[in-house]
């Protein structure tokens, strides 16, 4: 009976969450008319300016790095390194680059929802300039994340340290915004250990590295899917709208599709668009039941213990036992407990009985049903499952 009860709660929560997201998705598609799951060809600033204000949940941006390369780069065997020397990465001066950064960030901020967020990736060439612009525009920096490459390209000239990382800046639209952060999901990805701000992941290579019709790299700075997987699992929910203003060969779109997120890509180069469209067309979305991720209890609706009594789920005078078997207390009509001449909330009484500075009463107390000890937190979860978002 207890197992069936738990299964019903879990099923109800998933159904309500799905229905709420579907209503949001319907509103997005029918009222705002976003070009969902499409790649838009053109200038990212112009296209972002044409989109509805406050319509995007998350932006992932991989802008030109402005590498300022001087001449060709060769390996010790004199073979040429396929460096990033494309026209889209070349700017006349730092001022020109800064003006470009200010313009696209202004456009990006306008279309972000109030509780939206942005991730920008870069190298030492540009990320500090981007960071300053983010702050000047009113974004609130949450973390800088170091992507440590497990297989970086060596420094062939031997005149500098091997450049083995890139930096990502994660920022909310403003200070105090209620941005999405799936803390428990990232912790689960990291085998139960809190996710750190340094991520060790390989660069894109092997079969993941896309090629053009000539057998050459389709894009010089293609990002690995593992990087986007971690970002989207941690910072978005299913059906959220993710925009990438520098879409390239579509890593953001491919991962978004797999994870049940909507995407909008913007890209100037037609050759990249063709590769991205072909790539995304072959991607299959994961089944609905595996798209749910672990959520933080702090993000769930607050339920006072007194509500359990009001609804008759527990009765005044009913006995509660500590799950460690050491203590017991009686439920009072106002939702407080009394035990060993101690009166107070489920948290206060538990802390006093244990001689501890604090206690989470929801995970400390249990009640008996059908000869089994049941945590009172089960009752809280039942109420939460009934709350529509």
CORLINMO-V334143 format. One record per residue. N is the residue number from 1. RES is the residue in three letters. SS is DSSP state (alpha for helix, beta for strand, coil for the rest). PSI is psi as a letter, one per 40 degrees, with the letter a starting at -180 (999 if undefined). Layout:
n:N res:RES ss:SS psi:PSI
n:N res:RES ss:SS psi:PSI
//
This chain:
n:1 res:UNK ss:coil psi:d
n:2 res:UNK ss:alpha psi:d
n:3 res:UNK ss:alpha psi:d
n:4 res:UNK ss:alpha psi:d
n:5 res:UNK ss:alpha psi:d
n:6 res:UNK ss:alpha psi:d
n:7 res:UNK ss:alpha psi:d
n:8 res:UNK ss:alpha psi:d
n:9 res:UNK ss:alpha psi:d
n:10 res:UNK ss:alpha psi:d
n:11 res:UNK ss:alpha psi:d
n:12 res:UNK ss:alpha psi:d
n:13 res:UNK ss:alpha psi:d
n:14 res:UNK ss:alpha psi:d
n:15 res:UNK ss:alpha psi:d
n:16 res:UNK ss:alpha psi:d
n:17 res:UNK ss:alpha psi:d
n:18 res:UNK ss:alpha psi:d
n:19 res:UNK ss:alpha psi:d
n:20 res:UNK ss:alpha psi:d
n:21 res:UNK ss:alpha psi:d
n:22 res:UNK ss:alpha psi:d
n:23 res:UNK ss:alpha psi:d
n:24 res:UNK ss:alpha psi:d
n:25 res:UNK ss:alpha psi:d
n:26 res:UNK ss:alpha psi:d
n:27 res:UNK ss:alpha psi:d
n:28 res:UNK ss:alpha psi:d
n:29 res:UNK ss:alpha psi:d
n:30 res:UNK ss:alpha psi:d
n:31 res:UNK ss:alpha psi:d
n:32 res:UNK ss:alpha psi:d
n:33 res:UNK ss:coil psi:f
n:34 res:UNK ss:coil psi:i
n:35 res:UNK ss:coil psi:g
n:36 res:UNK ss:coil psi:i
n:37 res:UNK ss:coil psi:f
n:38 res:UNK ss:beta psi:i
n:39 res:UNK ss:beta psi:h
n:40 res:UNK ss:beta psi:h
n:41 res:UNK ss:beta psi:h
n:42 res:UNK ss:coil psi:a
n:43 res:UNK ss:coil psi:h
n:44 res:UNK ss:alpha psi:d
n:45 res:UNK ss:alpha psi:d
n:46 res:UNK ss:alpha psi:d
n:47 res:UNK ss:alpha psi:d
n:48 res:UNK ss:alpha psi:d
n:49 res:UNK ss:alpha psi:d
n:50 res:UNK ss:alpha psi:e
n:51 res:UNK ss:coil psi:i
n:52 res:UNK ss:coil psi:i
n:53 res:UNK ss:coil psi:i
n:54 res:UNK ss:coil psi:f
n:55 res:UNK ss:coil psi:e
n:56 res:UNK ss:beta psi:h
n:57 res:UNK ss:beta psi:d
n:58 res:UNK ss:beta psi:i
n:59 res:UNK ss:beta psi:h
n:60 res:UNK ss:beta psi:h
n:61 res:UNK ss:beta psi:h
n:62 res:UNK ss:coil psi:g
n:63 res:UNK ss:coil psi:i
n:64 res:UNK ss:coil psi:i
n:65 res:UNK ss:coil psi:e
n:66 res:UNK ss:coil psi:f
n:67 res:UNK ss:coil psi:e
n:68 res:UNK ss:coil psi:f
n:69 res:UNK ss:coil psi:h
n:70 res:UNK ss:coil psi:h
n:71 res:UNK ss:coil psi:a
n:72 res:UNK ss:coil psi:i
n:73 res:UNK ss:coil psi:h
n:74 res:UNK ss:beta psi:i
n:75 res:UNK ss:coil psi:i
n:76 res:UNK ss:coil psi:d
n:77 res:UNK ss:coil psi:e
n:78 res:UNK ss:coil psi:e
n:79 res:UNK ss:coil psi:i
n:80 res:UNK ss:beta psi:h
n:81 res:UNK ss:coil psi:h
n:82 res:UNK ss:coil psi:g
n:83 res:UNK ss:coil psi:i
n:84 res:UNK ss:coil psi:g
n:85 res:UNK ss:coil psi:f
n:86 res:UNK ss:coil psi:i
n:87 res:UNK ss:alpha psi:d
n:88 res:UNK ss:alpha psi:e
n:89 res:UNK ss:alpha psi:e
n:90 res:UNK ss:coil psi:h
n:91 res:UNK ss:coil psi:i
n:92 res:UNK ss:coil psi:d
n:93 res:UNK ss:coil psi:i
n:94 res:UNK ss:alpha psi:d
n:95 res:UNK ss:alpha psi:d
n:96 res:UNK ss:alpha psi:d
n:97 res:UNK ss:alpha psi:d
n:98 res:UNK ss:alpha psi:d
n:99 res:UNK ss:alpha psi:d
n:100 res:UNK ss:alpha psi:d
n:101 res:UNK ss:alpha psi:d
n:102 res:UNK ss:alpha psi:d
n:103 res:UNK ss:alpha psi:d
n:104 res:UNK ss:alpha psi:d
n:105 res:UNK ss:alpha psi:d
n:106 res:UNK ss:alpha psi:d
n:107 res:UNK ss:alpha psi:d
n:108 res:UNK ss:alpha psi:d
n:109 res:UNK ss:alpha psi:d
n:110 res:UNK ss:alpha psi:d
n:111 res:UNK ss:alpha psi:e
n:112 res:UNK ss:beta psi:h
n:113 res:UNK ss:beta psi:i
n:114 res:UNK ss:beta psi:d
n:115 res:UNK ss:beta psi:e
n:116 res:UNK ss:beta psi:i
n:117 res:UNK ss:beta psi:i
n:118 res:UNK ss:beta psi:i
n:119 res:UNK ss:beta psi:h
n:120 res:UNK ss:beta psi:h
n:121 res:UNK ss:beta psi:i
n:122 res:UNK ss:beta psi:a
n:123 res:UNK ss:coil psi:a
n:124 res:UNK ss:coil psi:e
n:125 res:UNK ss:coil psi:d
n:126 res:UNK ss:coil psi:e
n:127 res:UNK ss:alpha psi:d
n:128 res:UNK ss:alpha psi:d
n:129 res:UNK ss:alpha psi:d
n:130 res:UNK ss:alpha psi:d
n:131 res:UNK ss:alpha psi:d
n:132 res:UNK ss:alpha psi:d
n:133 res:UNK ss:alpha psi:d
n:134 res:UNK ss:alpha psi:d
n:135 res:UNK ss:alpha psi:d
n:136 res:UNK ss:alpha psi:d
n:137 res:UNK ss:coil psi:e
n:138 res:UNK ss:coil psi:e
n:139 res:UNK ss:coil psi:i
n:140 res:UNK ss:beta psi:h
n:141 res:UNK ss:beta psi:h
n:142 res:UNK ss:beta psi:d
n:143 res:UNK ss:beta psi:i
n:144 res:UNK ss:beta psi:h
n:145 res:UNK ss:beta psi:h
n:146 res:UNK ss:beta psi:h
n:147 res:UNK ss:beta psi:h
n:148 res:UNK ss:beta psi:h
n:149 res:UNK ss:beta psi:h
n:150 res:UNK ss:coil psi:e
n:151 res:UNK ss:coil psi:g
n:152 res:UNK ss:coil psi:i
n:153 res:UNK ss:coil psi:h
n:154 res:UNK ss:coil psi:i
n:155 res:UNK ss:coil psi:h
n:156 res:UNK ss:coil psi:d
n:157 res:UNK ss:coil psi:e
n:158 res:UNK ss:coil psi:f
n:159 res:UNK ss:coil psi:e
n:160 res:UNK ss:coil psi:i
n:161 res:UNK ss:coil psi:i
n:162 res:UNK ss:coil psi:h
n:163 res:UNK ss:coil psi:g
n:164 res:UNK ss:coil psi:e
n:165 res:UNK ss:beta psi:i
n:166 res:UNK ss:beta psi:i
n:167 res:UNK ss:beta psi:h
n:168 res:UNK ss:beta psi:h
n:169 res:UNK ss:beta psi:h
n:170 res:UNK ss:beta psi:h
n:171 res:UNK ss:beta psi:i
n:172 res:UNK ss:beta psi:i
n:173 res:UNK ss:coil psi:d
n:174 res:UNK ss:coil psi:i
n:175 res:UNK ss:coil psi:h
n:176 res:UNK ss:coil psi:e
n:177 res:UNK ss:coil psi:i
n:178 res:UNK ss:coil psi:g
n:179 res:UNK ss:coil psi:i
n:180 res:UNK ss:coil psi:h
n:181 res:UNK ss:coil psi:h
n:182 res:UNK ss:coil psi:g
n:183 res:UNK ss:alpha psi:d
n:184 res:UNK ss:alpha psi:d
n:185 res:UNK ss:alpha psi:d
n:186 res:UNK ss:alpha psi:d
n:187 res:UNK ss:alpha psi:d
n:188 res:UNK ss:alpha psi:d
n:189 res:UNK ss:alpha psi:d
n:190 res:UNK ss:coil psi:f
n:191 res:UNK ss:coil psi:f
n:192 res:UNK ss:coil psi:e
n:193 res:UNK ss:coil psi:h
n:194 res:UNK ss:coil psi:h
n:195 res:UNK ss:coil psi:h
n:196 res:UNK ss:coil psi:i
n:197 res:UNK ss:coil psi:e
n:198 res:UNK ss:beta psi:h
n:199 res:UNK ss:beta psi:h
n:200 res:UNK ss:beta psi:h
n:201 res:UNK ss:beta psi:i
n:202 res:UNK ss:coil psi:i
n:203 res:UNK ss:coil psi:i
n:204 res:UNK ss:coil psi:h
n:205 res:UNK ss:coil psi:a
n:206 res:UNK ss:alpha psi:a
n:207 res:UNK ss:alpha psi:d
n:208 res:UNK ss:alpha psi:d
n:209 res:UNK ss:coil psi:h
n:210 res:UNK ss:coil psi:i
n:211 res:UNK ss:beta psi:i
n:212 res:UNK ss:coil psi:a
n:213 res:UNK ss:coil psi:e
n:214 res:UNK ss:coil psi:e
n:215 res:UNK ss:coil psi:e
n:216 res:UNK ss:coil psi:i
n:217 res:UNK ss:beta psi:h
n:218 res:UNK ss:coil psi:d
n:219 res:UNK ss:coil psi:h
n:220 res:UNK ss:coil psi:d
n:221 res:UNK ss:coil psi:f
n:222 res:UNK ss:coil psi:h
n:223 res:UNK ss:coil psi:i
n:224 res:UNK ss:coil psi:i
n:225 res:UNK ss:alpha psi:d
n:226 res:UNK ss:alpha psi:d
n:227 res:UNK ss:alpha psi:d
n:228 res:UNK ss:alpha psi:d
n:229 res:UNK ss:alpha psi:d
n:230 res:UNK ss:alpha psi:d
n:231 res:UNK ss:alpha psi:d
n:232 res:UNK ss:alpha psi:d
n:233 res:UNK ss:alpha psi:d
n:234 res:UNK ss:alpha psi:d
n:235 res:UNK ss:alpha psi:e
n:236 res:UNK ss:coil psi:i
n:237 res:UNK ss:coil psi:i
n:238 res:UNK ss:coil psi:i
n:239 res:UNK ss:coil psi:e
n:240 res:UNK ss:coil psi:i
n:241 res:UNK ss:beta psi:h
n:242 res:UNK ss:beta psi:h
n:243 res:UNK ss:beta psi:h
n:244 res:UNK ss:beta psi:h
n:245 res:UNK ss:coil psi:e
n:246 res:UNK ss:coil psi:g
n:247 res:UNK ss:coil psi:d
n:248 res:UNK ss:coil psi:b
n:249 res:UNK ss:coil psi:e
n:250 res:UNK ss:coil psi:f
n:251 res:UNK ss:alpha psi:d
n:252 res:UNK ss:alpha psi:d
n:253 res:UNK ss:alpha psi:d
n:254 res:UNK ss:alpha psi:d
n:255 res:UNK ss:alpha psi:d
n:256 res:UNK ss:alpha psi:d
n:257 res:UNK ss:alpha psi:d
n:258 res:UNK ss:alpha psi:d
n:259 res:UNK ss:coil psi:e
n:260 res:UNK ss:coil psi:f
n:261 res:UNK ss:coil psi:i
n:262 res:UNK ss:beta psi:i
n:263 res:UNK ss:beta psi:i
n:264 res:UNK ss:beta psi:h
n:265 res:UNK ss:beta psi:i
n:266 res:UNK ss:beta psi:h
n:267 res:UNK ss:beta psi:h
n:268 res:UNK ss:coil psi:d
n:269 res:UNK ss:coil psi:h
n:270 res:UNK ss:alpha psi:d
n:271 res:UNK ss:alpha psi:d
n:272 res:UNK ss:alpha psi:d
n:273 res:UNK ss:alpha psi:d
n:274 res:UNK ss:alpha psi:d
n:275 res:UNK ss:alpha psi:d
n:276 res:UNK ss:alpha psi:d
n:277 res:UNK ss:alpha psi:d
n:278 res:UNK ss:alpha psi:d
n:279 res:UNK ss:alpha psi:d
n:280 res:UNK ss:alpha psi:d
n:281 res:UNK ss:alpha psi:d
n:282 res:UNK ss:coil psi:e
n:283 res:UNK ss:coil psi:h
n:284 res:UNK ss:coil psi:h
n:285 res:UNK ss:coil psi:h
n:286 res:UNK ss:coil psi:i
n:287 res:UNK ss:coil psi:i
n:288 res:UNK ss:alpha psi:d
n:289 res:UNK ss:alpha psi:e
n:290 res:UNK ss:alpha psi:e
n:291 res:UNK ss:coil psi:e
n:292 res:UNK ss:coil psi:h
n:293 res:UNK ss:coil psi:i
n:294 res:UNK ss:coil psi:h
n:295 res:UNK ss:coil psi:i
n:296 res:UNK ss:coil psi:h
n:297 res:UNK ss:alpha psi:d
n:298 res:UNK ss:alpha psi:d
n:299 res:UNK ss:alpha psi:e
n:300 res:UNK ss:coil psi:i
n:301 res:UNK ss:coil psi:i
n:302 res:UNK ss:coil psi:h
n:303 res:UNK ss:coil psi:h
n:304 res:UNK ss:coil psi:i
n:305 res:UNK ss:alpha psi:d
n:306 res:UNK ss:alpha psi:d
n:307 res:UNK ss:alpha psi:d
n:308 res:UNK ss:alpha psi:d
n:309 res:UNK ss:alpha psi:d
n:310 res:UNK ss:alpha psi:d
n:311 res:UNK ss:coil psi:e
n:312 res:UNK ss:coil psi:e
n:313 res:UNK ss:coil psi:d
n:314 res:UNK ss:coil psi:i
n:315 res:UNK ss:coil psi:i
n:316 res:UNK ss:coil psi:h
n:317 res:UNK ss:coil psi:e
n:318 res:UNK ss:coil psi:i
n:319 res:UNK ss:beta psi:h
n:320 res:UNK ss:beta psi:i
n:321 res:UNK ss:beta psi:i
n:322 res:UNK ss:beta psi:i
n:323 res:UNK ss:coil psi:e
n:324 res:UNK ss:coil psi:e
n:325 res:UNK ss:coil psi:e
n:326 res:UNK ss:coil psi:d
n:327 res:UNK ss:coil psi:i
n:328 res:UNK ss:beta psi:i
n:329 res:UNK ss:beta psi:i
n:330 res:UNK ss:beta psi:i
n:331 res:UNK ss:beta psi:h
n:332 res:UNK ss:coil psi:i
n:333 res:UNK ss:coil psi:d
n:334 res:UNK ss:coil psi:e
n:335 res:UNK ss:coil psi:e
n:336 res:UNK ss:coil psi:i
n:337 res:UNK ss:beta psi:i
n:338 res:UNK ss:beta psi:h
n:339 res:UNK ss:beta psi:h
n:340 res:UNK ss:coil psi:f
n:341 res:UNK ss:coil psi:e
n:342 res:UNK ss:beta psi:h
n:343 res:UNK ss:beta psi:i
n:344 res:UNK ss:beta psi:a
n:345 res:UNK ss:coil psi:i
n:346 res:UNK ss:alpha psi:d
n:347 res:UNK ss:alpha psi:d
n:348 res:UNK ss:alpha psi:d
n:349 res:UNK ss:alpha psi:d
n:350 res:UNK ss:alpha psi:d
n:351 res:UNK ss:alpha psi:d
n:352 res:UNK ss:alpha psi:d
n:353 res:UNK ss:alpha psi:d
n:354 res:UNK ss:alpha psi:e
n:355 res:UNK ss:coil psi:f
n:356 res:UNK ss:coil psi:i
n:357 res:UNK ss:coil psi:d
n:358 res:UNK ss:coil psi:i
n:359 res:UNK ss:coil psi:h
n:360 res:UNK ss:coil psi:g
n:361 res:UNK ss:alpha psi:d
n:362 res:UNK ss:alpha psi:d
n:363 res:UNK ss:alpha psi:e
n:364 res:UNK ss:alpha psi:d
n:365 res:UNK ss:beta psi:i
n:366 res:UNK ss:beta psi:i
n:367 res:UNK ss:beta psi:i
n:368 res:UNK ss:beta psi:h
n:369 res:UNK ss:beta psi:h
n:370 res:UNK ss:coil psi:f
n:371 res:UNK ss:coil psi:e
n:372 res:UNK ss:beta psi:i
n:373 res:UNK ss:beta psi:h
n:374 res:UNK ss:beta psi:h
n:375 res:UNK ss:beta psi:h
n:376 res:UNK ss:coil psi:e
n:377 res:UNK ss:alpha psi:d
n:378 res:UNK ss:alpha psi:d
n:379 res:UNK ss:alpha psi:d
n:380 res:UNK ss:alpha psi:d
n:381 res:UNK ss:alpha psi:d
n:382 res:UNK ss:alpha psi:d
n:383 res:UNK ss:alpha psi:d
n:384 res:UNK ss:alpha psi:d
n:385 res:UNK ss:alpha psi:e
n:386 res:UNK ss:coil psi:e
n:387 res:UNK ss:coil psi:h
n:388 res:UNK ss:coil psi:i
n:389 res:UNK ss:coil psi:999
//
